[in-house]
Amino acid sequence: MSGLLAVSRAIDAMNTLFGKAVSWLLLAAVLISAINAVTRKVFNLSSNAWLEAQWYLFSAAFLLAAAWTLLSSEHVKVDLVYGQLPRRAQLWIEVFGTIFFLMPFCLVTIYLSWPIVIAKYVSGEVSNNTGGLVLWPVWAMIPIGFGLLALQGLSELIKRLAILSGAMPDAVALADAEAQAL
């Protein structure tokens, strides 16, 4: 199990790096948006490329940060029932959900989007908008983002199984115990 936990730590580190780097993409998108608005209103100059760059950067930020969101447990959970269950049952639900929902969804999305990325790259397809950008980079974010999400799902699966087997302490259970002690 220690080897798998080392793999999990490496995946976590990689997705943390991507997640923190994404903040710079958001800053770039905001700056491009502001500059584009000023140049359009003040100088009556605009370019579809700037508008599409904002879209590209936001898409990249959303797709590349999804794995970091999973790592940080900041994703949406509907816990009407989940929150009432014992911690062990919650862990098994997470294992089940990762194996039967998250991983298949990620793998199918990668499988279906990759040929589109290749076709757009080979054809050199650009946006229909005048002055638009090439399309393959933004399409490439789909399999890359879902690949990172699948890897993070694998990392989370390893950690949940390690907790269930007693090979790793459960940080959530420890935090709950500390909160109740206060």
N, C-alpha and C positions, 0 to 999 in steps of 0.2 A: 504494500500500500504506500510505502514511503516514496517509491519511484513515481507512482501516479500523482501523489501530492506534489512532488517536484514539478511534474508537467503542469499541474493545476496552477502552481505559483508562477510559472513562466507565462502561461496564458493570461493570468491576472495582471502580471507586470506589463505585458504587451498591450492589453486592452486599456490599462490605465494610461499608458503612454499615448495611445490613439485618442482616448477620451480627453486628455488634457490638451493635446494638439488641436483638437476640434474647436476649442474655445477661440483659437486664432482665426479659424475659418469664419466663425461668427463675427468676430471683430472686422475681418475683411469685408464680409457681406454688408455689415452696417455702414462701414466707411464708403464702400462703393455706392450703396443706396443713397447716402447723404450727398456725396459728390455728384452723383447722377441727378438728384433732385435739384441741387443748386445750379448746375450747368444748364439743366432744362429750363428752369424758371428765370434765371438771370441772363443767360446768354442765348436762350432758345436753341440749344444744342442737345442732341440726345443720340443714343446709339442702342440698337437692340442688343448688341453684344454686351453692354453693361447690364441691361436688364436680365439677360440670360446668365451672366456671370453670377448675379445675385442668386438666381434660382439654382445654379450649379453648386454654389457654396452652401446654401441652405440644405440642399439634398444630400451633399456629402456630409455635412455636420450631423444631420438626422440619422443617416445610415451608419456612419462610422462610430457614432456615440451610442448606438443601441446596445452594443456589447458592454460598454462601460456602465450604462444604466442598469443592465442585468447584474453586473458585478456589484454595484452599489445598492442593490435591492430597492431601486427607485422606480421600477416599472409598476404599472397599475396591477393591483391584485384585488379581486373581488373576494373579500374575506368575510362574507356574511356567515358562512359555516366554518370556513378554514380557521378563523380566529378563535372559535370556540372549541376546537379539537385539541387533544394533547399534542405536545411537540413532536413526538415520534410519528403520529399520524400525519402531521403537517409535512414532515420530512419525506414520508412515503408518497404523499400527494405530489410533492415537488419532483421526486424521482420519476413517478409515473408521467407527470406532465412534460418533463424534459424529454423522456424517451419516446412518448407516443404523440406529442404535439409539437414541441419546439424543434426538436431535431428533424423530424420529417418535413415540417414546414420550411425550415432553412434549406435543407438539401434539395427539396423540390424547386424552391425559388432559384437556387443557384443553377440547377440543371436546366430550368426553363429560360433563365435570363442570359446564360453564357453564350448560346448561339446568336442571340440578338447583338450582344456586345461584339462578337467576332464579325458578324455581318456588317455592322455599322463601321467598324474599324477598317475592314477590307474595302468597303465601298467609299470610305471617306465622307459619308453622309454628313451634311450640315443642316442646320435648322432652316425651315422654310422662310423664316423672317429675314428681311434684308439686313445684311451685316451680322447674321447669326453665327453662332459658334459650331464647331464640329460636335457631333452627338455622342461619339463613343465614350469620352471620359465620364460623362454623367451616367451613362448606362453601365459603365464598369463599376460604379459605386454600388450597384445593386448586388452583384455576386460577392464583391469584397465585403460589404457591410454584413450580408447574411453569412458569409464565411466566418467573419469575426464573431458574430452572434452565435453561430454553431460551436465555435471553439469555446466561447464563454459558457455555453450550455454544457459542454463536456466538462469544463472545469467545475461548474456548479454541481454536476452529477457526481464527479469524483469526491467533492467535499461532502455532499450529503451522504454518500455511501460510507465515507470514512467516519462521519459522525455516527451513523447507524451501527457501524461495526465497532465503535469505541476507539478507533485509531486517531481520532481528532476530537478536541472538545467542541461543544456547540456554543458558539459565541452568543447566539440569540438567547439560549436558555440561561447562560451565565448572566447576561445583561438583565433578563427578566428577574432572576433571583436577586441580583443586586438592587434592582428597583423596588422589589417587594420588601427587602431588608431595610430600606430607608423609610 
